[in-house]
Amino acid sequence: MRIIKCLILFVLQSTTCHLNAQSIKECLKIDSVQTIYDIGSSVSFHFSNNCEENIYISISLEKRVDGKWFIFTQDIFHVPNTYKVQNVIVLKGCEVNRKEEWELKGVKYKKKCENVYRFKYNIGRKLNDLSYIEYSNIFHIKN
């Protein structure tokens, strides 16, 4: 029954739902984030899972310092009941166009050349096995 619902959902959206044998890379689509954000604006994430199995995504914020990337632990997002340094999103099987929005807090940011970030996505089919990694495009936050 789940496969039929999945196929119907994707036929309506002119896509096909893949069976479990597909790799995560083939199943998951993550849209790019903007390259420049203003304080108070929101970072929008768009995810799609075109396979039957759930996909778990842990999102971490990284900052570039002296050419190297480090997990950025300052909480710079307004999101109720969630600490956005690292958050797990569950994409249900065949879930299309899942949207997440994280609003930037009104804190003072450094100049552009010192203000470079990206998101790190740790991805897997099980919460305790997030073995596939992708990165967002690089972005910065304007004062």
CNS distance restraints for C-alpha pairs under 8 A (distance, minus, plus):
assign (resid   1 and name CA) (resid   5 and name CA) 6.30 0.50 0.50
assign (resid   2 and name CA) (resid   6 and name CA) 6.04 0.50 0.50
assign (resid   3 and name CA) (resid   7 and name CA) 6.07 0.50 0.50
assign (resid   3 and name CA) (resid  52 and name CA) 7.15 0.50 0.50
assign (resid   4 and name CA) (resid   8 and name CA) 6.11 0.50 0.50
assign (resid   5 and name CA) (resid   9 and name CA) 6.11 0.50 0.50
assign (resid   6 and name CA) (resid  10 and name CA) 6.35 0.50 0.50
assign (resid   6 and name CA) (resid  17 and name CA) 6.32 0.50 0.50
assign (resid   6 and name CA) (resid  52 and name CA) 7.07 0.50 0.50
assign (resid   6 and name CA) (resid  93 and name CA) 7.59 0.50 0.50
assign (resid   6 and name CA) (resid  94 and name CA) 5.87 0.50 0.50
assign (resid   7 and name CA) (resid  11 and name CA) 5.94 0.50 0.50
assign (resid   7 and name CA) (resid  16 and name CA) 6.35 0.50 0.50
assign (resid   7 and name CA) (resid  17 and name CA) 5.68 0.50 0.50
assign (resid   8 and name CA) (resid  12 and name CA) 6.17 0.50 0.50
assign (resid   9 and name CA) (resid  13 and name CA) 6.61 0.50 0.50
assign (resid   9 and name CA) (resid  94 and name CA) 7.72 0.50 0.50
assign (resid  10 and name CA) (resid  14 and name CA) 5.90 0.50 0.50
assign (resid  10 and name CA) (resid  15 and name CA) 4.78 0.50 0.50
assign (resid  10 and name CA) (resid  16 and name CA) 5.25 0.50 0.50
assign (resid  10 and name CA) (resid  17 and name CA) 6.09 0.50 0.50
assign (resid  10 and name CA) (resid  94 and name CA) 7.44 0.50 0.50
assign (resid  11 and name CA) (resid  15 and name CA) 5.51 0.50 0.50
assign (resid  11 and name CA) (resid  16 and name CA) 6.19 0.50 0.50
assign (resid  16 and name CA) (resid  50 and name CA) 7.17 0.50 0.50
assign (resid  17 and name CA) (resid  50 and name CA) 5.08 0.50 0.50
assign (resid  17 and name CA) (resid  51 and name CA) 5.25 0.50 0.50
assign (resid  17 and name CA) (resid  52 and name CA) 6.62 0.50 0.50
assign (resid  17 and name CA) (resid  94 and name CA) 6.26 0.50 0.50
assign (resid  18 and name CA) (resid  22 and name CA) 6.64 0.50 0.50
assign (resid  18 and name CA) (resid  27 and name CA) 7.41 0.50 0.50
assign (resid  18 and name CA) (resid  50 and name CA) 6.15 0.50 0.50
assign (resid  18 and name CA) (resid  51 and name CA) 4.52 0.50 0.50
assign (resid  18 and name CA) (resid  52 and name CA) 6.35 0.50 0.50
assign (resid  19 and name CA) (resid  51 and name CA) 5.86 0.50 0.50
assign (resid  19 and name CA) (resid  52 and name CA) 5.73 0.50 0.50
assign (resid  19 and name CA) (resid  53 and name CA) 7.99 0.50 0.50
assign (resid  20 and name CA) (resid  51 and name CA) 6.56 0.50 0.50
assign (resid  20 and name CA) (resid  52 and name CA) 6.00 0.50 0.50
assign (resid  20 and name CA) (resid  53 and name CA) 6.18 0.50 0.50
assign (resid  22 and name CA) (resid  26 and name CA) 6.29 0.50 0.50
assign (resid  22 and name CA) (resid  27 and name CA) 6.62 0.50 0.50
assign (resid  22 and name CA) (resid  51 and name CA) 7.26 0.50 0.50
assign (resid  23 and name CA) (resid  27 and name CA) 6.39 0.50 0.50
assign (resid  24 and name CA) (resid  28 and name CA) 5.89 0.50 0.50
assign (resid  24 and name CA) (resid  55 and name CA) 7.78 0.50 0.50
assign (resid  24 and name CA) (resid 124 and name CA) 7.28 0.50 0.50
assign (resid  24 and name CA) (resid 125 and name CA) 7.82 0.50 0.50
assign (resid  24 and name CA) (resid 132 and name CA) 7.85 0.50 0.50
assign (resid  25 and name CA) (resid  29 and name CA) 7.92 0.50 0.50
assign (resid  27 and name CA) (resid  48 and name CA) 7.95 0.50 0.50
assign (resid  27 and name CA) (resid  49 and name CA) 5.42 0.50 0.50
assign (resid  27 and name CA) (resid  50 and name CA) 5.04 0.50 0.50
assign (resid  27 and name CA) (resid  51 and name CA) 5.30 0.50 0.50
assign (resid  28 and name CA) (resid  47 and name CA) 7.26 0.50 0.50
assign (resid  28 and name CA) (resid  48 and name CA) 5.80 0.50 0.50
assign (resid  28 and name CA) (resid  49 and name CA) 4.80 0.50 0.50
assign (resid  28 and name CA) (resid  50 and name CA) 6.60 0.50 0.50
assign (resid  28 and name CA) (resid  51 and name CA) 7.95 0.50 0.50
assign (resid  29 and name CA) (resid  47 and name CA) 5.67 0.50 0.50
assign (resid  29 and name CA) (resid  48 and name CA) 5.07 0.50 0.50
assign (resid  29 and name CA) (resid  49 and name CA) 6.54 0.50 0.50
assign (resid  30 and name CA) (resid  45 and name CA) 7.54 0.50 0.50
assign (resid  30 and name CA) (resid  46 and name CA) 5.95 0.50 0.50
assign (resid  30 and name CA) (resid  47 and name CA) 4.78 0.50 0.50
assign (resid  30 and name CA) (resid  48 and name CA) 6.71 0.50 0.50
assign (resid  31 and name CA) (resid  45 and name CA) 6.81 0.50 0.50
assign (resid  31 and name CA) (resid  46 and name CA) 5.46 0.50 0.50
assign (resid  31 and name CA) (resid  47 and name CA) 6.62 0.50 0.50
assign (resid  32 and name CA) (resid  45 and name CA) 7.72 0.50 0.50
assign (resid  32 and name CA) (resid 136 and name CA) 6.22 0.50 0.50
assign (resid  32 and name CA) (resid 137 and name CA) 6.22 0.50 0.50
assign (resid  33 and name CA) (resid  43 and name CA) 6.98 0.50 0.50
assign (resid  33 and name CA) (resid  44 and name CA) 6.69 0.50 0.50
assign (resid  33 and name CA) (resid  45 and name CA) 6.71 0.50 0.50
assign (resid  33 and name CA) (resid 136 and name CA) 6.81 0.50 0.50
assign (resid  33 and name CA) (resid 137 and name CA) 6.57 0.50 0.50
assign (resid  33 and name CA) (resid 139 and name CA) 7.72 0.50 0.50
assign (resid  34 and name CA) (resid  43 and name CA) 7.59 0.50 0.50
assign (resid  34 and name CA) (resid 139 and name CA) 6.65 0.50 0.50
assign (resid  35 and name CA) (resid 137 and name CA) 7.36 0.50 0.50
assign (resid  35 and name CA) (resid 138 and name CA) 6.33 0.50 0.50
assign (resid  35 and name CA) (resid 139 and name CA) 4.14 0.50 0.50
assign (resid  35 and name CA) (resid 140 and name CA) 6.34 0.50 0.50
assign (resid  36 and name CA) (resid 139 and name CA) 5.55 0.50 0.50
assign (resid  36 and name CA) (resid 140 and name CA) 5.16 0.50 0.50
assign (resid  36 and name CA) (resid 141 and name CA) 5.81 0.50 0.50
assign (resid  36 and name CA) (resid 142 and name CA) 6.99 0.50 0.50
assign (resid  37 and name CA) (resid  41 and name CA) 6.43 0.50 0.50
assign (resid  37 and name CA) (resid  42 and name CA) 7.72 0.50 0.50
assign (resid  37 and name CA) (resid  43 and name CA) 7.70 0.50 0.50
assign (resid  37 and name CA) (resid 139 and name CA) 7.58 0.50 0.50
assign (resid  37 and name CA) (resid 140 and name CA) 6.34 0.50 0.50
assign (resid  37 and name CA) (resid 141 and name CA) 4.70 0.50 0.50
assign (resid  37 and name CA) (resid 142 and name CA) 6.05 0.50 0.50
assign (resid  38 and name CA) (resid 141 and name CA) 5.69 0.50 0.50
assign (resid  38 and name CA) (resid 142 and name CA) 5.06 0.50 0.50
assign (resid  38 and name CA) (resid 143 and name CA) 6.70 0.50 0.50
assign (resid  39 and name CA) (resid 104 and name CA) 5.75 0.50 0.50
assign (resid  39 and name CA) (resid 105 and name CA) 6.44 0.50 0.50
assign (resid  39 and name CA) (resid 106 and name CA) 5.41 0.50 0.50
assign (resid  39 and name CA) (resid 107 and name CA) 7.41 0.50 0.50
assign (resid  39 and name CA) (resid 141 and name CA) 6.85 0.50 0.50
assign (resid  39 and name CA) (resid 142 and name CA) 6.67 0.50 0.50
assign (resid  39 and name CA) (resid 143 and name CA) 6.49 0.50 0.50
assign (resid  40 and name CA) (resid 103 and name CA) 6.13 0.50 0.50
assign (resid  40 and name CA) (resid 104 and name CA) 4.98 0.50 0.50
assign (resid  40 and name CA) (resid 105 and name CA) 5.81 0.50 0.50
assign (resid  40 and name CA) (resid 106 and name CA) 5.91 0.50 0.50
assign (resid  41 and name CA) (resid 103 and name CA) 5.74 0.50 0.50
assign (resid  41 and name CA) (resid 104 and name CA) 5.82 0.50 0.50
assign (resid  42 and name CA) (resid 101 and name CA) 5.93 0.50 0.50
assign (resid  42 and name CA) (resid 102 and name CA) 5.22 0.50 0.50
assign (resid  42 and name CA) (resid 103 and name CA) 4.00 0.50 0.50
assign (resid  42 and name CA) (resid 104 and name CA) 5.84 0.50 0.50
assign (resid  43 and name CA) (resid 101 and name CA) 5.54 0.50 0.50
assign (resid  43 and name CA) (resid 102 and name CA) 5.14 0.50 0.50
assign (resid  43 and name CA) (resid 103 and name CA) 6.25 0.50 0.50
assign (resid  43 and name CA) (resid 104 and name CA) 7.43 0.50 0.50
assign (resid  44 and name CA) (resid  99 and name CA) 6.81 0.50 0.50
assign (resid  44 and name CA) (resid 100 and name CA) 5.72 0.50 0.50
assign (resid  44 and name CA) (resid 101 and name CA) 4.54 0.50 0.50
assign (resid  44 and name CA) (resid 102 and name CA) 6.61 0.50 0.50
assign (resid  45 and name CA) (resid  98 and name CA) 7.87 0.50 0.50
assign (resid  45 and name CA) (resid  99 and name CA) 5.51 0.50 0.50
assign (resid  45 and name CA) (resid 100 and name CA) 5.03 0.50 0.50
assign (resid  45 and name CA) (resid 101 and name CA) 6.33 0.50 0.50
assign (resid  46 and name CA) (resid  97 and name CA) 5.78 0.50 0.50
assign (resid  46 and name CA) (resid  98 and name CA) 5.49 0.50 0.50
assign (resid  46 and name CA) (resid  99 and name CA) 4.68 0.50 0.50
assign (resid  46 and name CA) (resid 100 and name CA) 6.66 0.50 0.50
assign (resid  47 and name CA) (resid  91 and name CA) 7.80 0.50 0.50
assign (resid  47 and name CA) (resid  96 and name CA) 6.88 0.50 0.50
assign (resid  47 and name CA) (resid  97 and name CA) 5.48 0.50 0.50
assign (resid  47 and name CA) (resid  98 and name CA) 5.00 0.50 0.50
assign (resid  47 and name CA) (resid  99 and name CA) 6.55 0.50 0.50
assign (resid  48 and name CA) (resid  91 and name CA) 7.49 0.50 0.50
assign (resid  48 and name CA) (resid  94 and name CA) 7.51 0.50 0.50
assign (resid  48 and name CA) (resid  95 and name CA) 5.80 0.50 0.50
assign (resid  48 and name CA) (resid  96 and name CA) 4.33 0.50 0.50
assign (resid  48 and name CA) (resid  97 and name CA) 5.16 0.50 0.50
assign (resid  48 and name CA) (resid  98 and name CA) 6.17 0.50 0.50
assign (resid  49 and name CA) (resid  54 and name CA) 7.85 0.50 0.50
assign (resid  49 and name CA) (resid  55 and name CA) 7.30 0.50 0.50
assign (resid  49 and name CA) (resid  91 and name CA) 6.47 0.50 0.50
assign (resid  49 and name CA) (resid  92 and name CA) 7.26 0.50 0.50
assign (resid  49 and name CA) (resid  93 and name CA) 6.27 0.50 0.50
assign (resid  49 and name CA) (resid  94 and name CA) 5.15 0.50 0.50
assign (resid  49 and name CA) (resid  95 and name CA) 5.25 0.50 0.50
assign (resid  49 and name CA) (resid  96 and name CA) 6.00 0.50 0.50
assign (resid  50 and name CA) (resid  93 and name CA) 7.03 0.50 0.50
assign (resid  50 and name CA) (resid  94 and name CA) 4.67 0.50 0.50
assign (resid  50 and name CA) (resid  95 and name CA) 6.79 0.50 0.50
assign (resid  50 and name CA) (resid  96 and name CA) 7.11 0.50 0.50
assign (resid  51 and name CA) (resid  93 and name CA) 5.64 0.50 0.50
assign (resid  51 and name CA) (resid  94 and name CA) 5.28 0.50 0.50
assign (resid  52 and name CA) (resid  92 and name CA) 7.88 0.50 0.50
assign (resid  52 and name CA) (resid  93 and name CA) 4.21 0.50 0.50
assign (resid  52 and name CA) (resid  94 and name CA) 5.53 0.50 0.50
assign (resid  53 and name CA) (resid  92 and name CA) 6.91 0.50 0.50
assign (resid  53 and name CA) (resid  93 and name CA) 4.60 0.50 0.50
assign (resid  53 and name CA) (resid  94 and name CA) 7.66 0.50 0.50
assign (resid  53 and name CA) (resid 125 and name CA) 7.25 0.50 0.50
assign (resid  54 and name CA) (resid  90 and name CA) 6.75 0.50 0.50
assign (resid  54 and name CA) (resid  91 and name CA) 5.54 0.50 0.50
assign (resid  54 and name CA) (resid  92 and name CA) 4.49 0.50 0.50
assign (resid  54 and name CA) (resid  93 and name CA) 4.65 0.50 0.50
assign (resid  54 and name CA) (resid 125 and name CA) 6.20 0.50 0.50
assign (resid  55 and name CA) (resid  90 and name CA) 5.88 0.50 0.50
assign (resid  55 and name CA) (resid  91 and name CA) 5.10 0.50 0.50
assign (resid  55 and name CA) (resid  92 and name CA) 6.61 0.50 0.50
assign (resid  55 and name CA) (resid  93 and name CA) 7.35 0.50 0.50
assign (resid  55 and name CA) (resid 123 and name CA) 7.01 0.50 0.50
assign (resid  55 and name CA) (resid 124 and name CA) 5.83 0.50 0.50
assign (resid  55 and name CA) (resid 125 and name CA) 4.86 0.50 0.50
assign (resid  55 and name CA) (resid 126 and name CA) 7.27 0.50 0.50
assign (resid  56 and name CA) (resid  88 and name CA) 6.68 0.50 0.50
assign (resid  56 and name CA) (resid  89 and name CA) 5.82 0.50 0.50
assign (resid  56 and name CA) (resid  90 and name CA) 4.68 0.50 0.50
assign (resid  56 and name CA) (resid  91 and name CA) 6.29 0.50 0.50
assign (resid  56 and name CA) (resid 123 and name CA) 5.63 0.50 0.50
assign (resid  56 and name CA) (resid 124 and name CA) 5.34 0.50 0.50
assign (resid  56 and name CA) (resid 125 and name CA) 5.91 0.50 0.50
assign (resid  56 and name CA) (resid 126 and name CA) 6.42 0.50 0.50
assign (resid  56 and name CA) (resid 127 and name CA) 5.94 0.50 0.50
assign (resid  56 and name CA) (resid 130 and name CA) 7.33 0.50 0.50
assign (resid  57 and name CA) (resid  87 and name CA) 8.00 0.50 0.50
assign (resid  57 and name CA) (resid  88 and name CA) 5.40 0.50 0.50
assign (resid  57 and name CA) (resid  89 and name CA) 5.13 0.50 0.50
assign (resid  57 and name CA) (resid  90 and name CA) 6.42 0.50 0.50
assign (resid  57 and name CA) (resid  91 and name CA) 7.82 0.50 0.50
assign (resid  57 and name CA) (resid 121 and name CA) 6.07 0.50 0.50
assign (resid  57 and name CA) (resid 122 and name CA) 5.58 0.50 0.50
assign (resid  57 and name CA) (resid 123 and name CA) 4.54 0.50 0.50
assign (resid  57 and name CA) (resid 124 and name CA) 6.74 0.50 0.50
assign (resid  57 and name CA) (resid 130 and name CA) 7.46 0.50 0.50
assign (resid  58 and name CA) (resid  86 and name CA) 6.39 0.50 0.50
assign (resid  58 and name CA) (resid  87 and name CA) 5.38 0.50 0.50
assign (resid  58 and name CA) (resid  88 and name CA) 4.23 0.50 0.50
assign (resid  58 and name CA) (resid  89 and name CA) 6.36 0.50 0.50
assign (resid  58 and name CA) (resid 120 and name CA) 7.99 0.50 0.50
assign (resid  58 and name CA) (resid 121 and name CA) 5.65 0.50 0.50
assign (resid  58 and name CA) (resid 122 and name CA) 5.03 0.50 0.50
assign (resid  58 and name CA) (resid 123 and name CA) 6.45 0.50 0.50
assign (resid  58 and name CA) (resid 130 and name CA) 7.75 0.50 0.50
assign (resid  59 and name CA) (resid  85 and name CA) 7.56 0.50 0.50
assign (resid  59 and name CA) (resid  86 and name CA) 5.20 0.50 0.50
assign (resid  59 and name CA) (resid  87 and name CA) 5.32 0.50 0.50
assign (resid  59 and name CA) (resid  88 and name CA) 6.38 0.50 0.50
assign (resid  59 and name CA) (resid  89 and name CA) 7.90 0.50 0.50
assign (resid  59 and name CA) (resid 119 and name CA) 6.49 0.50 0.50
assign (resid  59 and name CA) (resid 120 and name CA) 5.70 0.50 0.50
assign (resid  59 and name CA) (resid 121 and name CA) 4.82 0.50 0.50
assign (resid  59 and name CA) (resid 122 and name CA) 6.56 0.50 0.50
assign (resid  60 and name CA) (resid  71 and name CA) 6.87 0.50 0.50
assign (resid  60 and name CA) (resid  72 and name CA) 7.91 0.50 0.50
assign (resid  60 and name CA) (resid  84 and name CA) 7.61 0.50 0.50
assign (resid  60 and name CA) (resid  85 and name CA) 5.46 0.50 0.50
assign (resid  60 and name CA) (resid  86 and name CA) 4.57 0.50 0.50
assign (resid  60 and name CA) (resid  87 and name CA) 7.06 0.50 0.50
assign (resid  60 and name CA) (resid 119 and name CA) 5.64 0.50 0.50
assign (resid  60 and name CA) (resid 120 and name CA) 5.11 0.50 0.50
assign (resid  60 and name CA) (resid 121 and name CA) 6.63 0.50 0.50
assign (resid  61 and name CA) (resid  71 and name CA) 5.92 0.50 0.50
assign (resid  61 and name CA) (resid  72 and name CA) 5.57 0.50 0.50
assign (resid  61 and name CA) (resid  73 and name CA) 7.66 0.50 0.50
assign (resid  61 and name CA) (resid  85 and name CA) 5.83 0.50 0.50
assign (resid  61 and name CA) (resid  86 and name CA) 7.19 0.50 0.50
assign (resid  61 and name CA) (resid 117 and name CA) 7.05 0.50 0.50
assign (resid  61 and name CA) (resid 118 and name CA) 6.09 0.50 0.50
assign (resid  61 and name CA) (resid 119 and name CA) 4.70 0.50 0.50
assign (resid  61 and name CA) (resid 120 and name CA) 6.27 0.50 0.50
assign (resid  62 and name CA) (resid  69 and name CA) 6.08 0.50 0.50
assign (resid  62 and name CA) (resid  70 and name CA) 5.25 0.50 0.50
assign (resid  62 and name CA) (resid  71 and name CA) 4.35 0.50 0.50
assign (resid  62 and name CA) (resid  72 and name CA) 4.96 0.50 0.50
assign (resid  62 and name CA) (resid 117 and name CA) 5.57 0.50 0.50
assign (resid  62 and name CA) (resid 118 and name CA) 5.35 0.50 0.50
assign (resid  62 and name CA) (resid 119 and name CA) 5.90 0.50 0.50
assign (resid  62 and name CA) (resid 120 and name CA) 6.84 0.50 0.50
assign (resid  63 and name CA) (resid  69 and name CA) 5.58 0.50 0.50
assign (resid  63 and name CA) (resid  70 and name CA) 5.46 0.50 0.50
assign (resid  63 and name CA) (resid  71 and name CA) 6.39 0.50 0.50
assign (resid  63 and name CA) (resid  72 and name CA) 5.62 0.50 0.50
assign (resid  63 and name CA) (resid 115 and name CA) 7.52 0.50 0.50
assign (resid  63 and name CA) (resid 116 and name CA) 5.83 0.50 0.50
assign (resid  63 and name CA) (resid 117 and name CA) 4.43 0.50 0.50
assign (resid  63 and name CA) (resid 118 and name CA) 6.57 0.50 0.50
assign (resid  64 and name CA) (resid  68 and name CA) 5.34 0.50 0.50
assign (resid  64 and name CA) (resid  69 and name CA) 4.48 0.50 0.50
assign (resid  64 and name CA) (resid  70 and name CA) 6.40 0.50 0.50
assign (resid  64 and name CA) (resid 114 and name CA) 7.62 0.50 0.50
assign (resid  64 and name CA) (resid 115 and name CA) 7.68 0.50 0.50
assign (resid  64 and name CA) (resid 116 and name CA) 5.61 0.50 0.50
assign (resid  64 and name CA) (resid 117 and name CA) 6.17 0.50 0.50
assign (resid  65 and name CA) (resid  69 and name CA) 6.33 0.50 0.50
assign (resid  65 and name CA) (resid  70 and name CA) 7.30 0.50 0.50
assign (resid  65 and name CA) (resid 114 and name CA) 7.16 0.50 0.50
assign (resid  72 and name CA) (resid  85 and name CA) 7.03 0.50 0.50
assign (resid  73 and name CA) (resid  85 and name CA) 5.73 0.50 0.50
assign (resid  74 and name CA) (resid  85 and name CA) 7.15 0.50 0.50
assign (resid  75 and name CA) (resid  83 and name CA) 6.90 0.50 0.50
assign (resid  75 and name CA) (resid  84 and name CA) 6.29 0.50 0.50
assign (resid  75 and name CA) (resid  85 and name CA) 6.08 0.50 0.50
assign (resid  76 and name CA) (resid  84 and name CA) 7.70 0.50 0.50
assign (resid  76 and name CA) (resid 104 and name CA) 5.82 0.50 0.50
assign (resid  76 and name CA) (resid 105 and name CA) 5.39 0.50 0.50
assign (resid  76 and name CA) (resid 107 and name CA) 7.60 0.50 0.50
assign (resid  77 and name CA) (resid  84 and name CA) 6.34 0.50 0.50
assign (resid  77 and name CA) (resid 102 and name CA) 5.84 0.50 0.50
assign (resid  77 and name CA) (resid 103 and name CA) 5.30 0.50 0.50
assign (resid  77 and name CA) (resid 104 and name CA) 4.60 0.50 0.50
assign (resid  77 and name CA) (resid 105 and name CA) 5.35 0.50 0.50
assign (resid  78 and name CA) (resid 102 and name CA) 6.42 0.50 0.50
assign (resid  78 and name CA) (resid 103 and name CA) 5.17 0.50 0.50
assign (resid  78 and name CA) (resid 104 and name CA) 6.20 0.50 0.50
assign (resid  78 and name CA) (resid 105 and name CA) 5.97 0.50 0.50
assign (resid  79 and name CA) (resid  83 and name CA) 7.33 0.50 0.50
assign (resid  79 and name CA) (resid  84 and name CA) 7.38 0.50 0.50
assign (resid  79 and name CA) (resid 102 and name CA) 6.16 0.50 0.50
assign (resid  79 and name CA) (resid 103 and name CA) 6.91 0.50 0.50
assign (resid  82 and name CA) (resid  87 and name CA) 7.38 0.50 0.50
assign (resid  83 and name CA) (resid  87 and name CA) 7.01 0.50 0.50
assign (resid  91 and name CA) (resid  95 and name CA) 6.17 0.50 0.50
assign (resid  91 and name CA) (resid  98 and name CA) 7.65 0.50 0.50
assign (resid 108 and name CA) (resid 143 and name CA) 6.50 0.50 0.50
assign (resid 109 and name CA) (resid 115 and name CA) 6.92 0.50 0.50
assign (resid 109 and name CA) (resid 141 and name CA) 6.99 0.50 0.50
assign (resid 109 and name CA) (resid 142 and name CA) 7.19 0.50 0.50
assign (resid 109 and name CA) (resid 143 and name CA) 6.04 0.50 0.50
assign (resid 110 and name CA) (resid 114 and name CA) 5.97 0.50 0.50
assign (resid 110 and name CA) (resid 115 and name CA) 5.67 0.50 0.50
assign (resid 110 and name CA) (resid 143 and name CA) 7.81 0.50 0.50
assign (resid 111 and name CA) (resid 115 and name CA) 5.98 0.50 0.50
assign (resid 111 and name CA) (resid 142 and name CA) 7.84 0.50 0.50
assign (resid 111 and name CA) (resid 143 and name CA) 7.92 0.50 0.50
assign (resid 112 and name CA) (resid 116 and name CA) 7.02 0.50 0.50
assign (resid 112 and name CA) (resid 140 and name CA) 6.60 0.50 0.50
assign (resid 112 and name CA) (resid 141 and name CA) 7.37 0.50 0.50
assign (resid 112 and name CA) (resid 142 and name CA) 7.05 0.50 0.50
assign (resid 115 and name CA) (resid 140 and name CA) 5.48 0.50 0.50
assign (resid 115 and name CA) (resid 141 and name CA) 6.60 0.50 0.50
assign (resid 116 and name CA) (resid 138 and name CA) 6.69 0.50 0.50
assign (resid 116 and name CA) (resid 139 and name CA) 5.83 0.50 0.50
assign (resid 116 and name CA) (resid 140 and name CA) 4.86 0.50 0.50
assign (resid 116 and name CA) (resid 141 and name CA) 7.77 0.50 0.50
assign (resid 117 and name CA) (resid 138 and name CA) 5.67 0.50 0.50
assign (resid 117 and name CA) (resid 139 and name CA) 5.36 0.50 0.50
assign (resid 117 and name CA) (resid 140 and name CA) 5.94 0.50 0.50
assign (resid 118 and name CA) (resid 135 and name CA) 6.85 0.50 0.50
assign (resid 118 and name CA) (resid 136 and name CA) 5.58 0.50 0.50
assign (resid 118 and name CA) (resid 137 and name CA) 6.14 0.50 0.50
assign (resid 118 and name CA) (resid 138 and name CA) 4.83 0.50 0.50
assign (resid 118 and name CA) (resid 139 and name CA) 6.19 0.50 0.50
assign (resid 119 and name CA) (resid 135 and name CA) 5.69 0.50 0.50
assign (resid 119 and name CA) (resid 136 and name CA) 5.12 0.50 0.50
assign (resid 119 and name CA) (resid 137 and name CA) 7.70 0.50 0.50
assign (resid 120 and name CA) (resid 133 and name CA) 7.12 0.50 0.50
assign (resid 120 and name CA) (resid 134 and name CA) 6.12 0.50 0.50
assign (resid 120 and name CA) (resid 135 and name CA) 4.65 0.50 0.50
assign (resid 120 and name CA) (resid 136 and name CA) 6.54 0.50 0.50
assign (resid 121 and name CA) (resid 133 and name CA) 5.60 0.50 0.50
assign (resid 121 and name CA) (resid 134 and name CA) 5.13 0.50 0.50
assign (resid 121 and name CA) (resid 135 and name CA) 5.89 0.50 0.50
assign (resid 121 and name CA) (resid 136 and name CA) 7.76 0.50 0.50
assign (resid 122 and name CA) (resid 130 and name CA) 5.37 0.50 0.50
assign (resid 122 and name CA) (resid 131 and name CA) 6.60 0.50 0.50
assign (resid 122 and name CA) (resid 132 and name CA) 5.87 0.50 0.50
assign (resid 122 and name CA) (resid 133 and name CA) 4.72 0.50 0.50
assign (resid 122 and name CA) (resid 134 and name CA) 6.76 0.50 0.50
assign (resid 123 and name CA) (resid 130 and name CA) 4.61 0.50 0.50
assign (resid 123 and name CA) (resid 131 and name CA) 6.12 0.50 0.50
assign (resid 123 and name CA) (resid 132 and name CA) 4.96 0.50 0.50
assign (resid 123 and name CA) (resid 133 and name CA) 5.95 0.50 0.50
assign (resid 123 and name CA) (resid 134 and name CA) 7.80 0.50 0.50
assign (resid 124 and name CA) (resid 129 and name CA) 5.73 0.50 0.50
assign (resid 124 and name CA) (resid 130 and name CA) 4.09 0.50 0.50
assign (resid 124 and name CA) (resid 131 and name CA) 5.83 0.50 0.50
assign (resid 124 and name CA) (resid 132 and name CA) 6.15 0.50 0.50
assign (resid 125 and name CA) (resid 129 and name CA) 7.03 0.50 0.50
assign (resid 125 and name CA) (resid 130 and name CA) 7.21 0.50 0.50
assign (resid 126 and name CA) (resid 130 and name CA) 6.74 0.50 0.50
